[in-house]
Amino acid sequence: MIVLKSDYFSAHERLTRFINENHIKREDILRITQSQGMFTIFFYADDAIEEITHGLFS
């Protein structure tokens, strides 16, 4: 089932890496926001798929 997901990042490079590694399509991105140096992405994805994420220092 397709659901709305979100994640946050401390730098736009990490956000870009997340989008590219998880093959998130442009049409699936609902919004990207920036507040106090943090980026948040809201996107549609299959709830059965676990996205690739990296630790704080990767």
BAROLO-597524 format. One line per field, with one value per residue: residue in three letters; chain; x, y, z of N, C-alpha, C in turn. Coordinates in steps of 0.2 Angstrom, whole numbers, plus 5000, padded with zeros to 4 digits. Each point is the difference from the previous one (the first is absolute). Layout:
BEGIN
type = ALA_... .
mol = A_... .
nu = X_... .
nv = Y_... .
nw = Z_... .
cau = X_... .
cav = Y_... .
caw = Z_... .
cu = X_... .
cv = Y_... .
cw = Z_... .
This chain:
BEGIN
type = MET_ILE_VAL_LEU_LYS_SER_ASP_TYR_PHE_SER_ALA_HIS_GLU_ARG_LEU_THR_ARG_PHE_ILE_ASN_GLU_ASN_HIS_ILE_LYS_ARG_GLU_ASP_ILE_LEU_ARG_ILE_THR_GLN_SER_GLN_GLY_MET_PHE_THR_ILE_PHE_PHE_TYR_ALA_ASP_ASP_ALA_ILE_GLU_GLU_ILE_THR_HIS_GLY_LEU_PHE_SER .
mol = A_A_A_A_A_A_A_A_A_A_A_A_A_A_A_A_A_A_A_A_A_A_A_A_A_A_A_A_A_A_A_A_A_A_A_A_A_A_A_A_A_A_A_A_A_A_A_A_A_A_A_A_A_A_A_A_A_A .
nu = 5004_4999_5005_4998_5007_5004_5005_5005_5004_5006_5001_5001_5006_4999_4996_5005_5004_4996_4999_5007_5002_4995_5003_5000_4995_5001_4996_5004_5004_4997_5005_5004_5001_5001_5002_5003_5002_4994_5001_4994_5000_4995_4999_4998_4999_5002_4995_5000_5003_5005_5000_5005_5002_5004_5005_5000_5005_4995 .
nv = 4994_5005_5002_5005_5001_5000_5005_5001_5006_4999_4998_5004_4999_5000_5005_5003_4998_5002_5006_5001_4998_5004_5003_5005_4999_5005_4996_4996_5005_5000_5000_5005_5000_5006_4998_5006_5000_4998_4994_5001_4994_5001_4994_4998_4994_4994_4998_4995_5006_4998_5006_5001_5000_5005_4998_5003_4995_4997 .
nw = 5000_4996_5004_5004_4998_5005_4999_5005_4998_5002_4994_4995_5001_5007_5000_4997_5005_5005_4996_4999_5006_5002_4995_5005_4997_4995_4996_5003_4999_5006_5004_4999_5007_5002_5006_5002_4993_5001_4996_4998_4998_4997_5000_4994_5004_4998_5004_4995_4997_5003_5000_4995_5006_5003_5004_5006_5000_4997 .
cau = 4996_5003_4999_5004_5005_5004_5006_5004_5007_5004_5003_4996_5004_4997_4993_5001_5003_4994_4995_5003_5001_4993_4996_4994_4998_4998_4993_4998_5001_4995_5003_5007_5000_5006_4999_5006_5006_4998_4996_4995_4996_4994_5000_4996_5004_4997_5001_5004_5007_5004_5004_5007_5002_5006_5001_5002_5007_5002 .
cav = 5006_5007_5005_5006_4999_5006_4999_5006_4999_5006_5003_4999_4995_4993_5000_4998_4993_4996_4999_4996_4993_4996_5001_5003_5003_5007_5000_4997_5005_5005_5007_5001_5006_5002_5004_5000_4996_4993_4999_4995_4998_4996_4996_4994_4994_4994_4999_4994_5001_5004_5005_5000_5006_5000_5003_5007_5002_4997 .
caw = 5000_5000_5005_5001_5005_5000_5003_5000_4999_5002_4994_4993_4997_5002_4997_4993_5000_5002_4994_4994_5002_5001_4994_5001_4994_5001_5001_5007_5005_5001_5003_5004_5004_5004_5006_5005_4998_4999_4994_5001_4994_5000_4994_5000_4999_5002_5008_5001_4999_5004_4997_5003_5004_5002_5006_5001_4998_4993 .
cu = 5004_4998_5004_5005_5004_5007_5003_5007_5003_5003_4996_5004_4997_4993_5001_5002_4994_4995_5003_5001_4993_4996_4993_4998_4998_4992_4998_5002_4995_5002_5007_5000_5007_4999_5005_5005_4998_4995_4995_4997_4994_4999_4995_5004_4996_5002_5004_5007_5003_5006_5007_5002_5007_5001_5002_5006_5002_5001 .
cv = 5006_5004_5006_4999_5007_4998_5007_4999_5007_5004_4998_4994_4993_4999_4997_4993_4995_4999_4996_4993_4996_5001_5003_5005_5007_5000_4998_5005_5005_5007_4998_5006_5001_5004_4999_4995_4993_5000_4994_4998_4996_4997_4994_4994_4994_4999_4994_5001_5004_5004_4999_5006_4999_5003_5007_5002_4997_5005 .
cw = 5000_5006_5000_5005_5001_5004_5000_5000_5002_4995_4994_4997_5002_4997_4992_4999_5001_4994_4995_5002_5000_4993_5000_4993_5002_5002_5007_5005_5001_5002_5003_5003_5003_5005_5005_4998_4999_4994_5001_4994_5001_4993_5000_4998_5002_5007_5001_4999_5005_4997_5003_5003_5002_5007_5000_4997_4993_4995 .
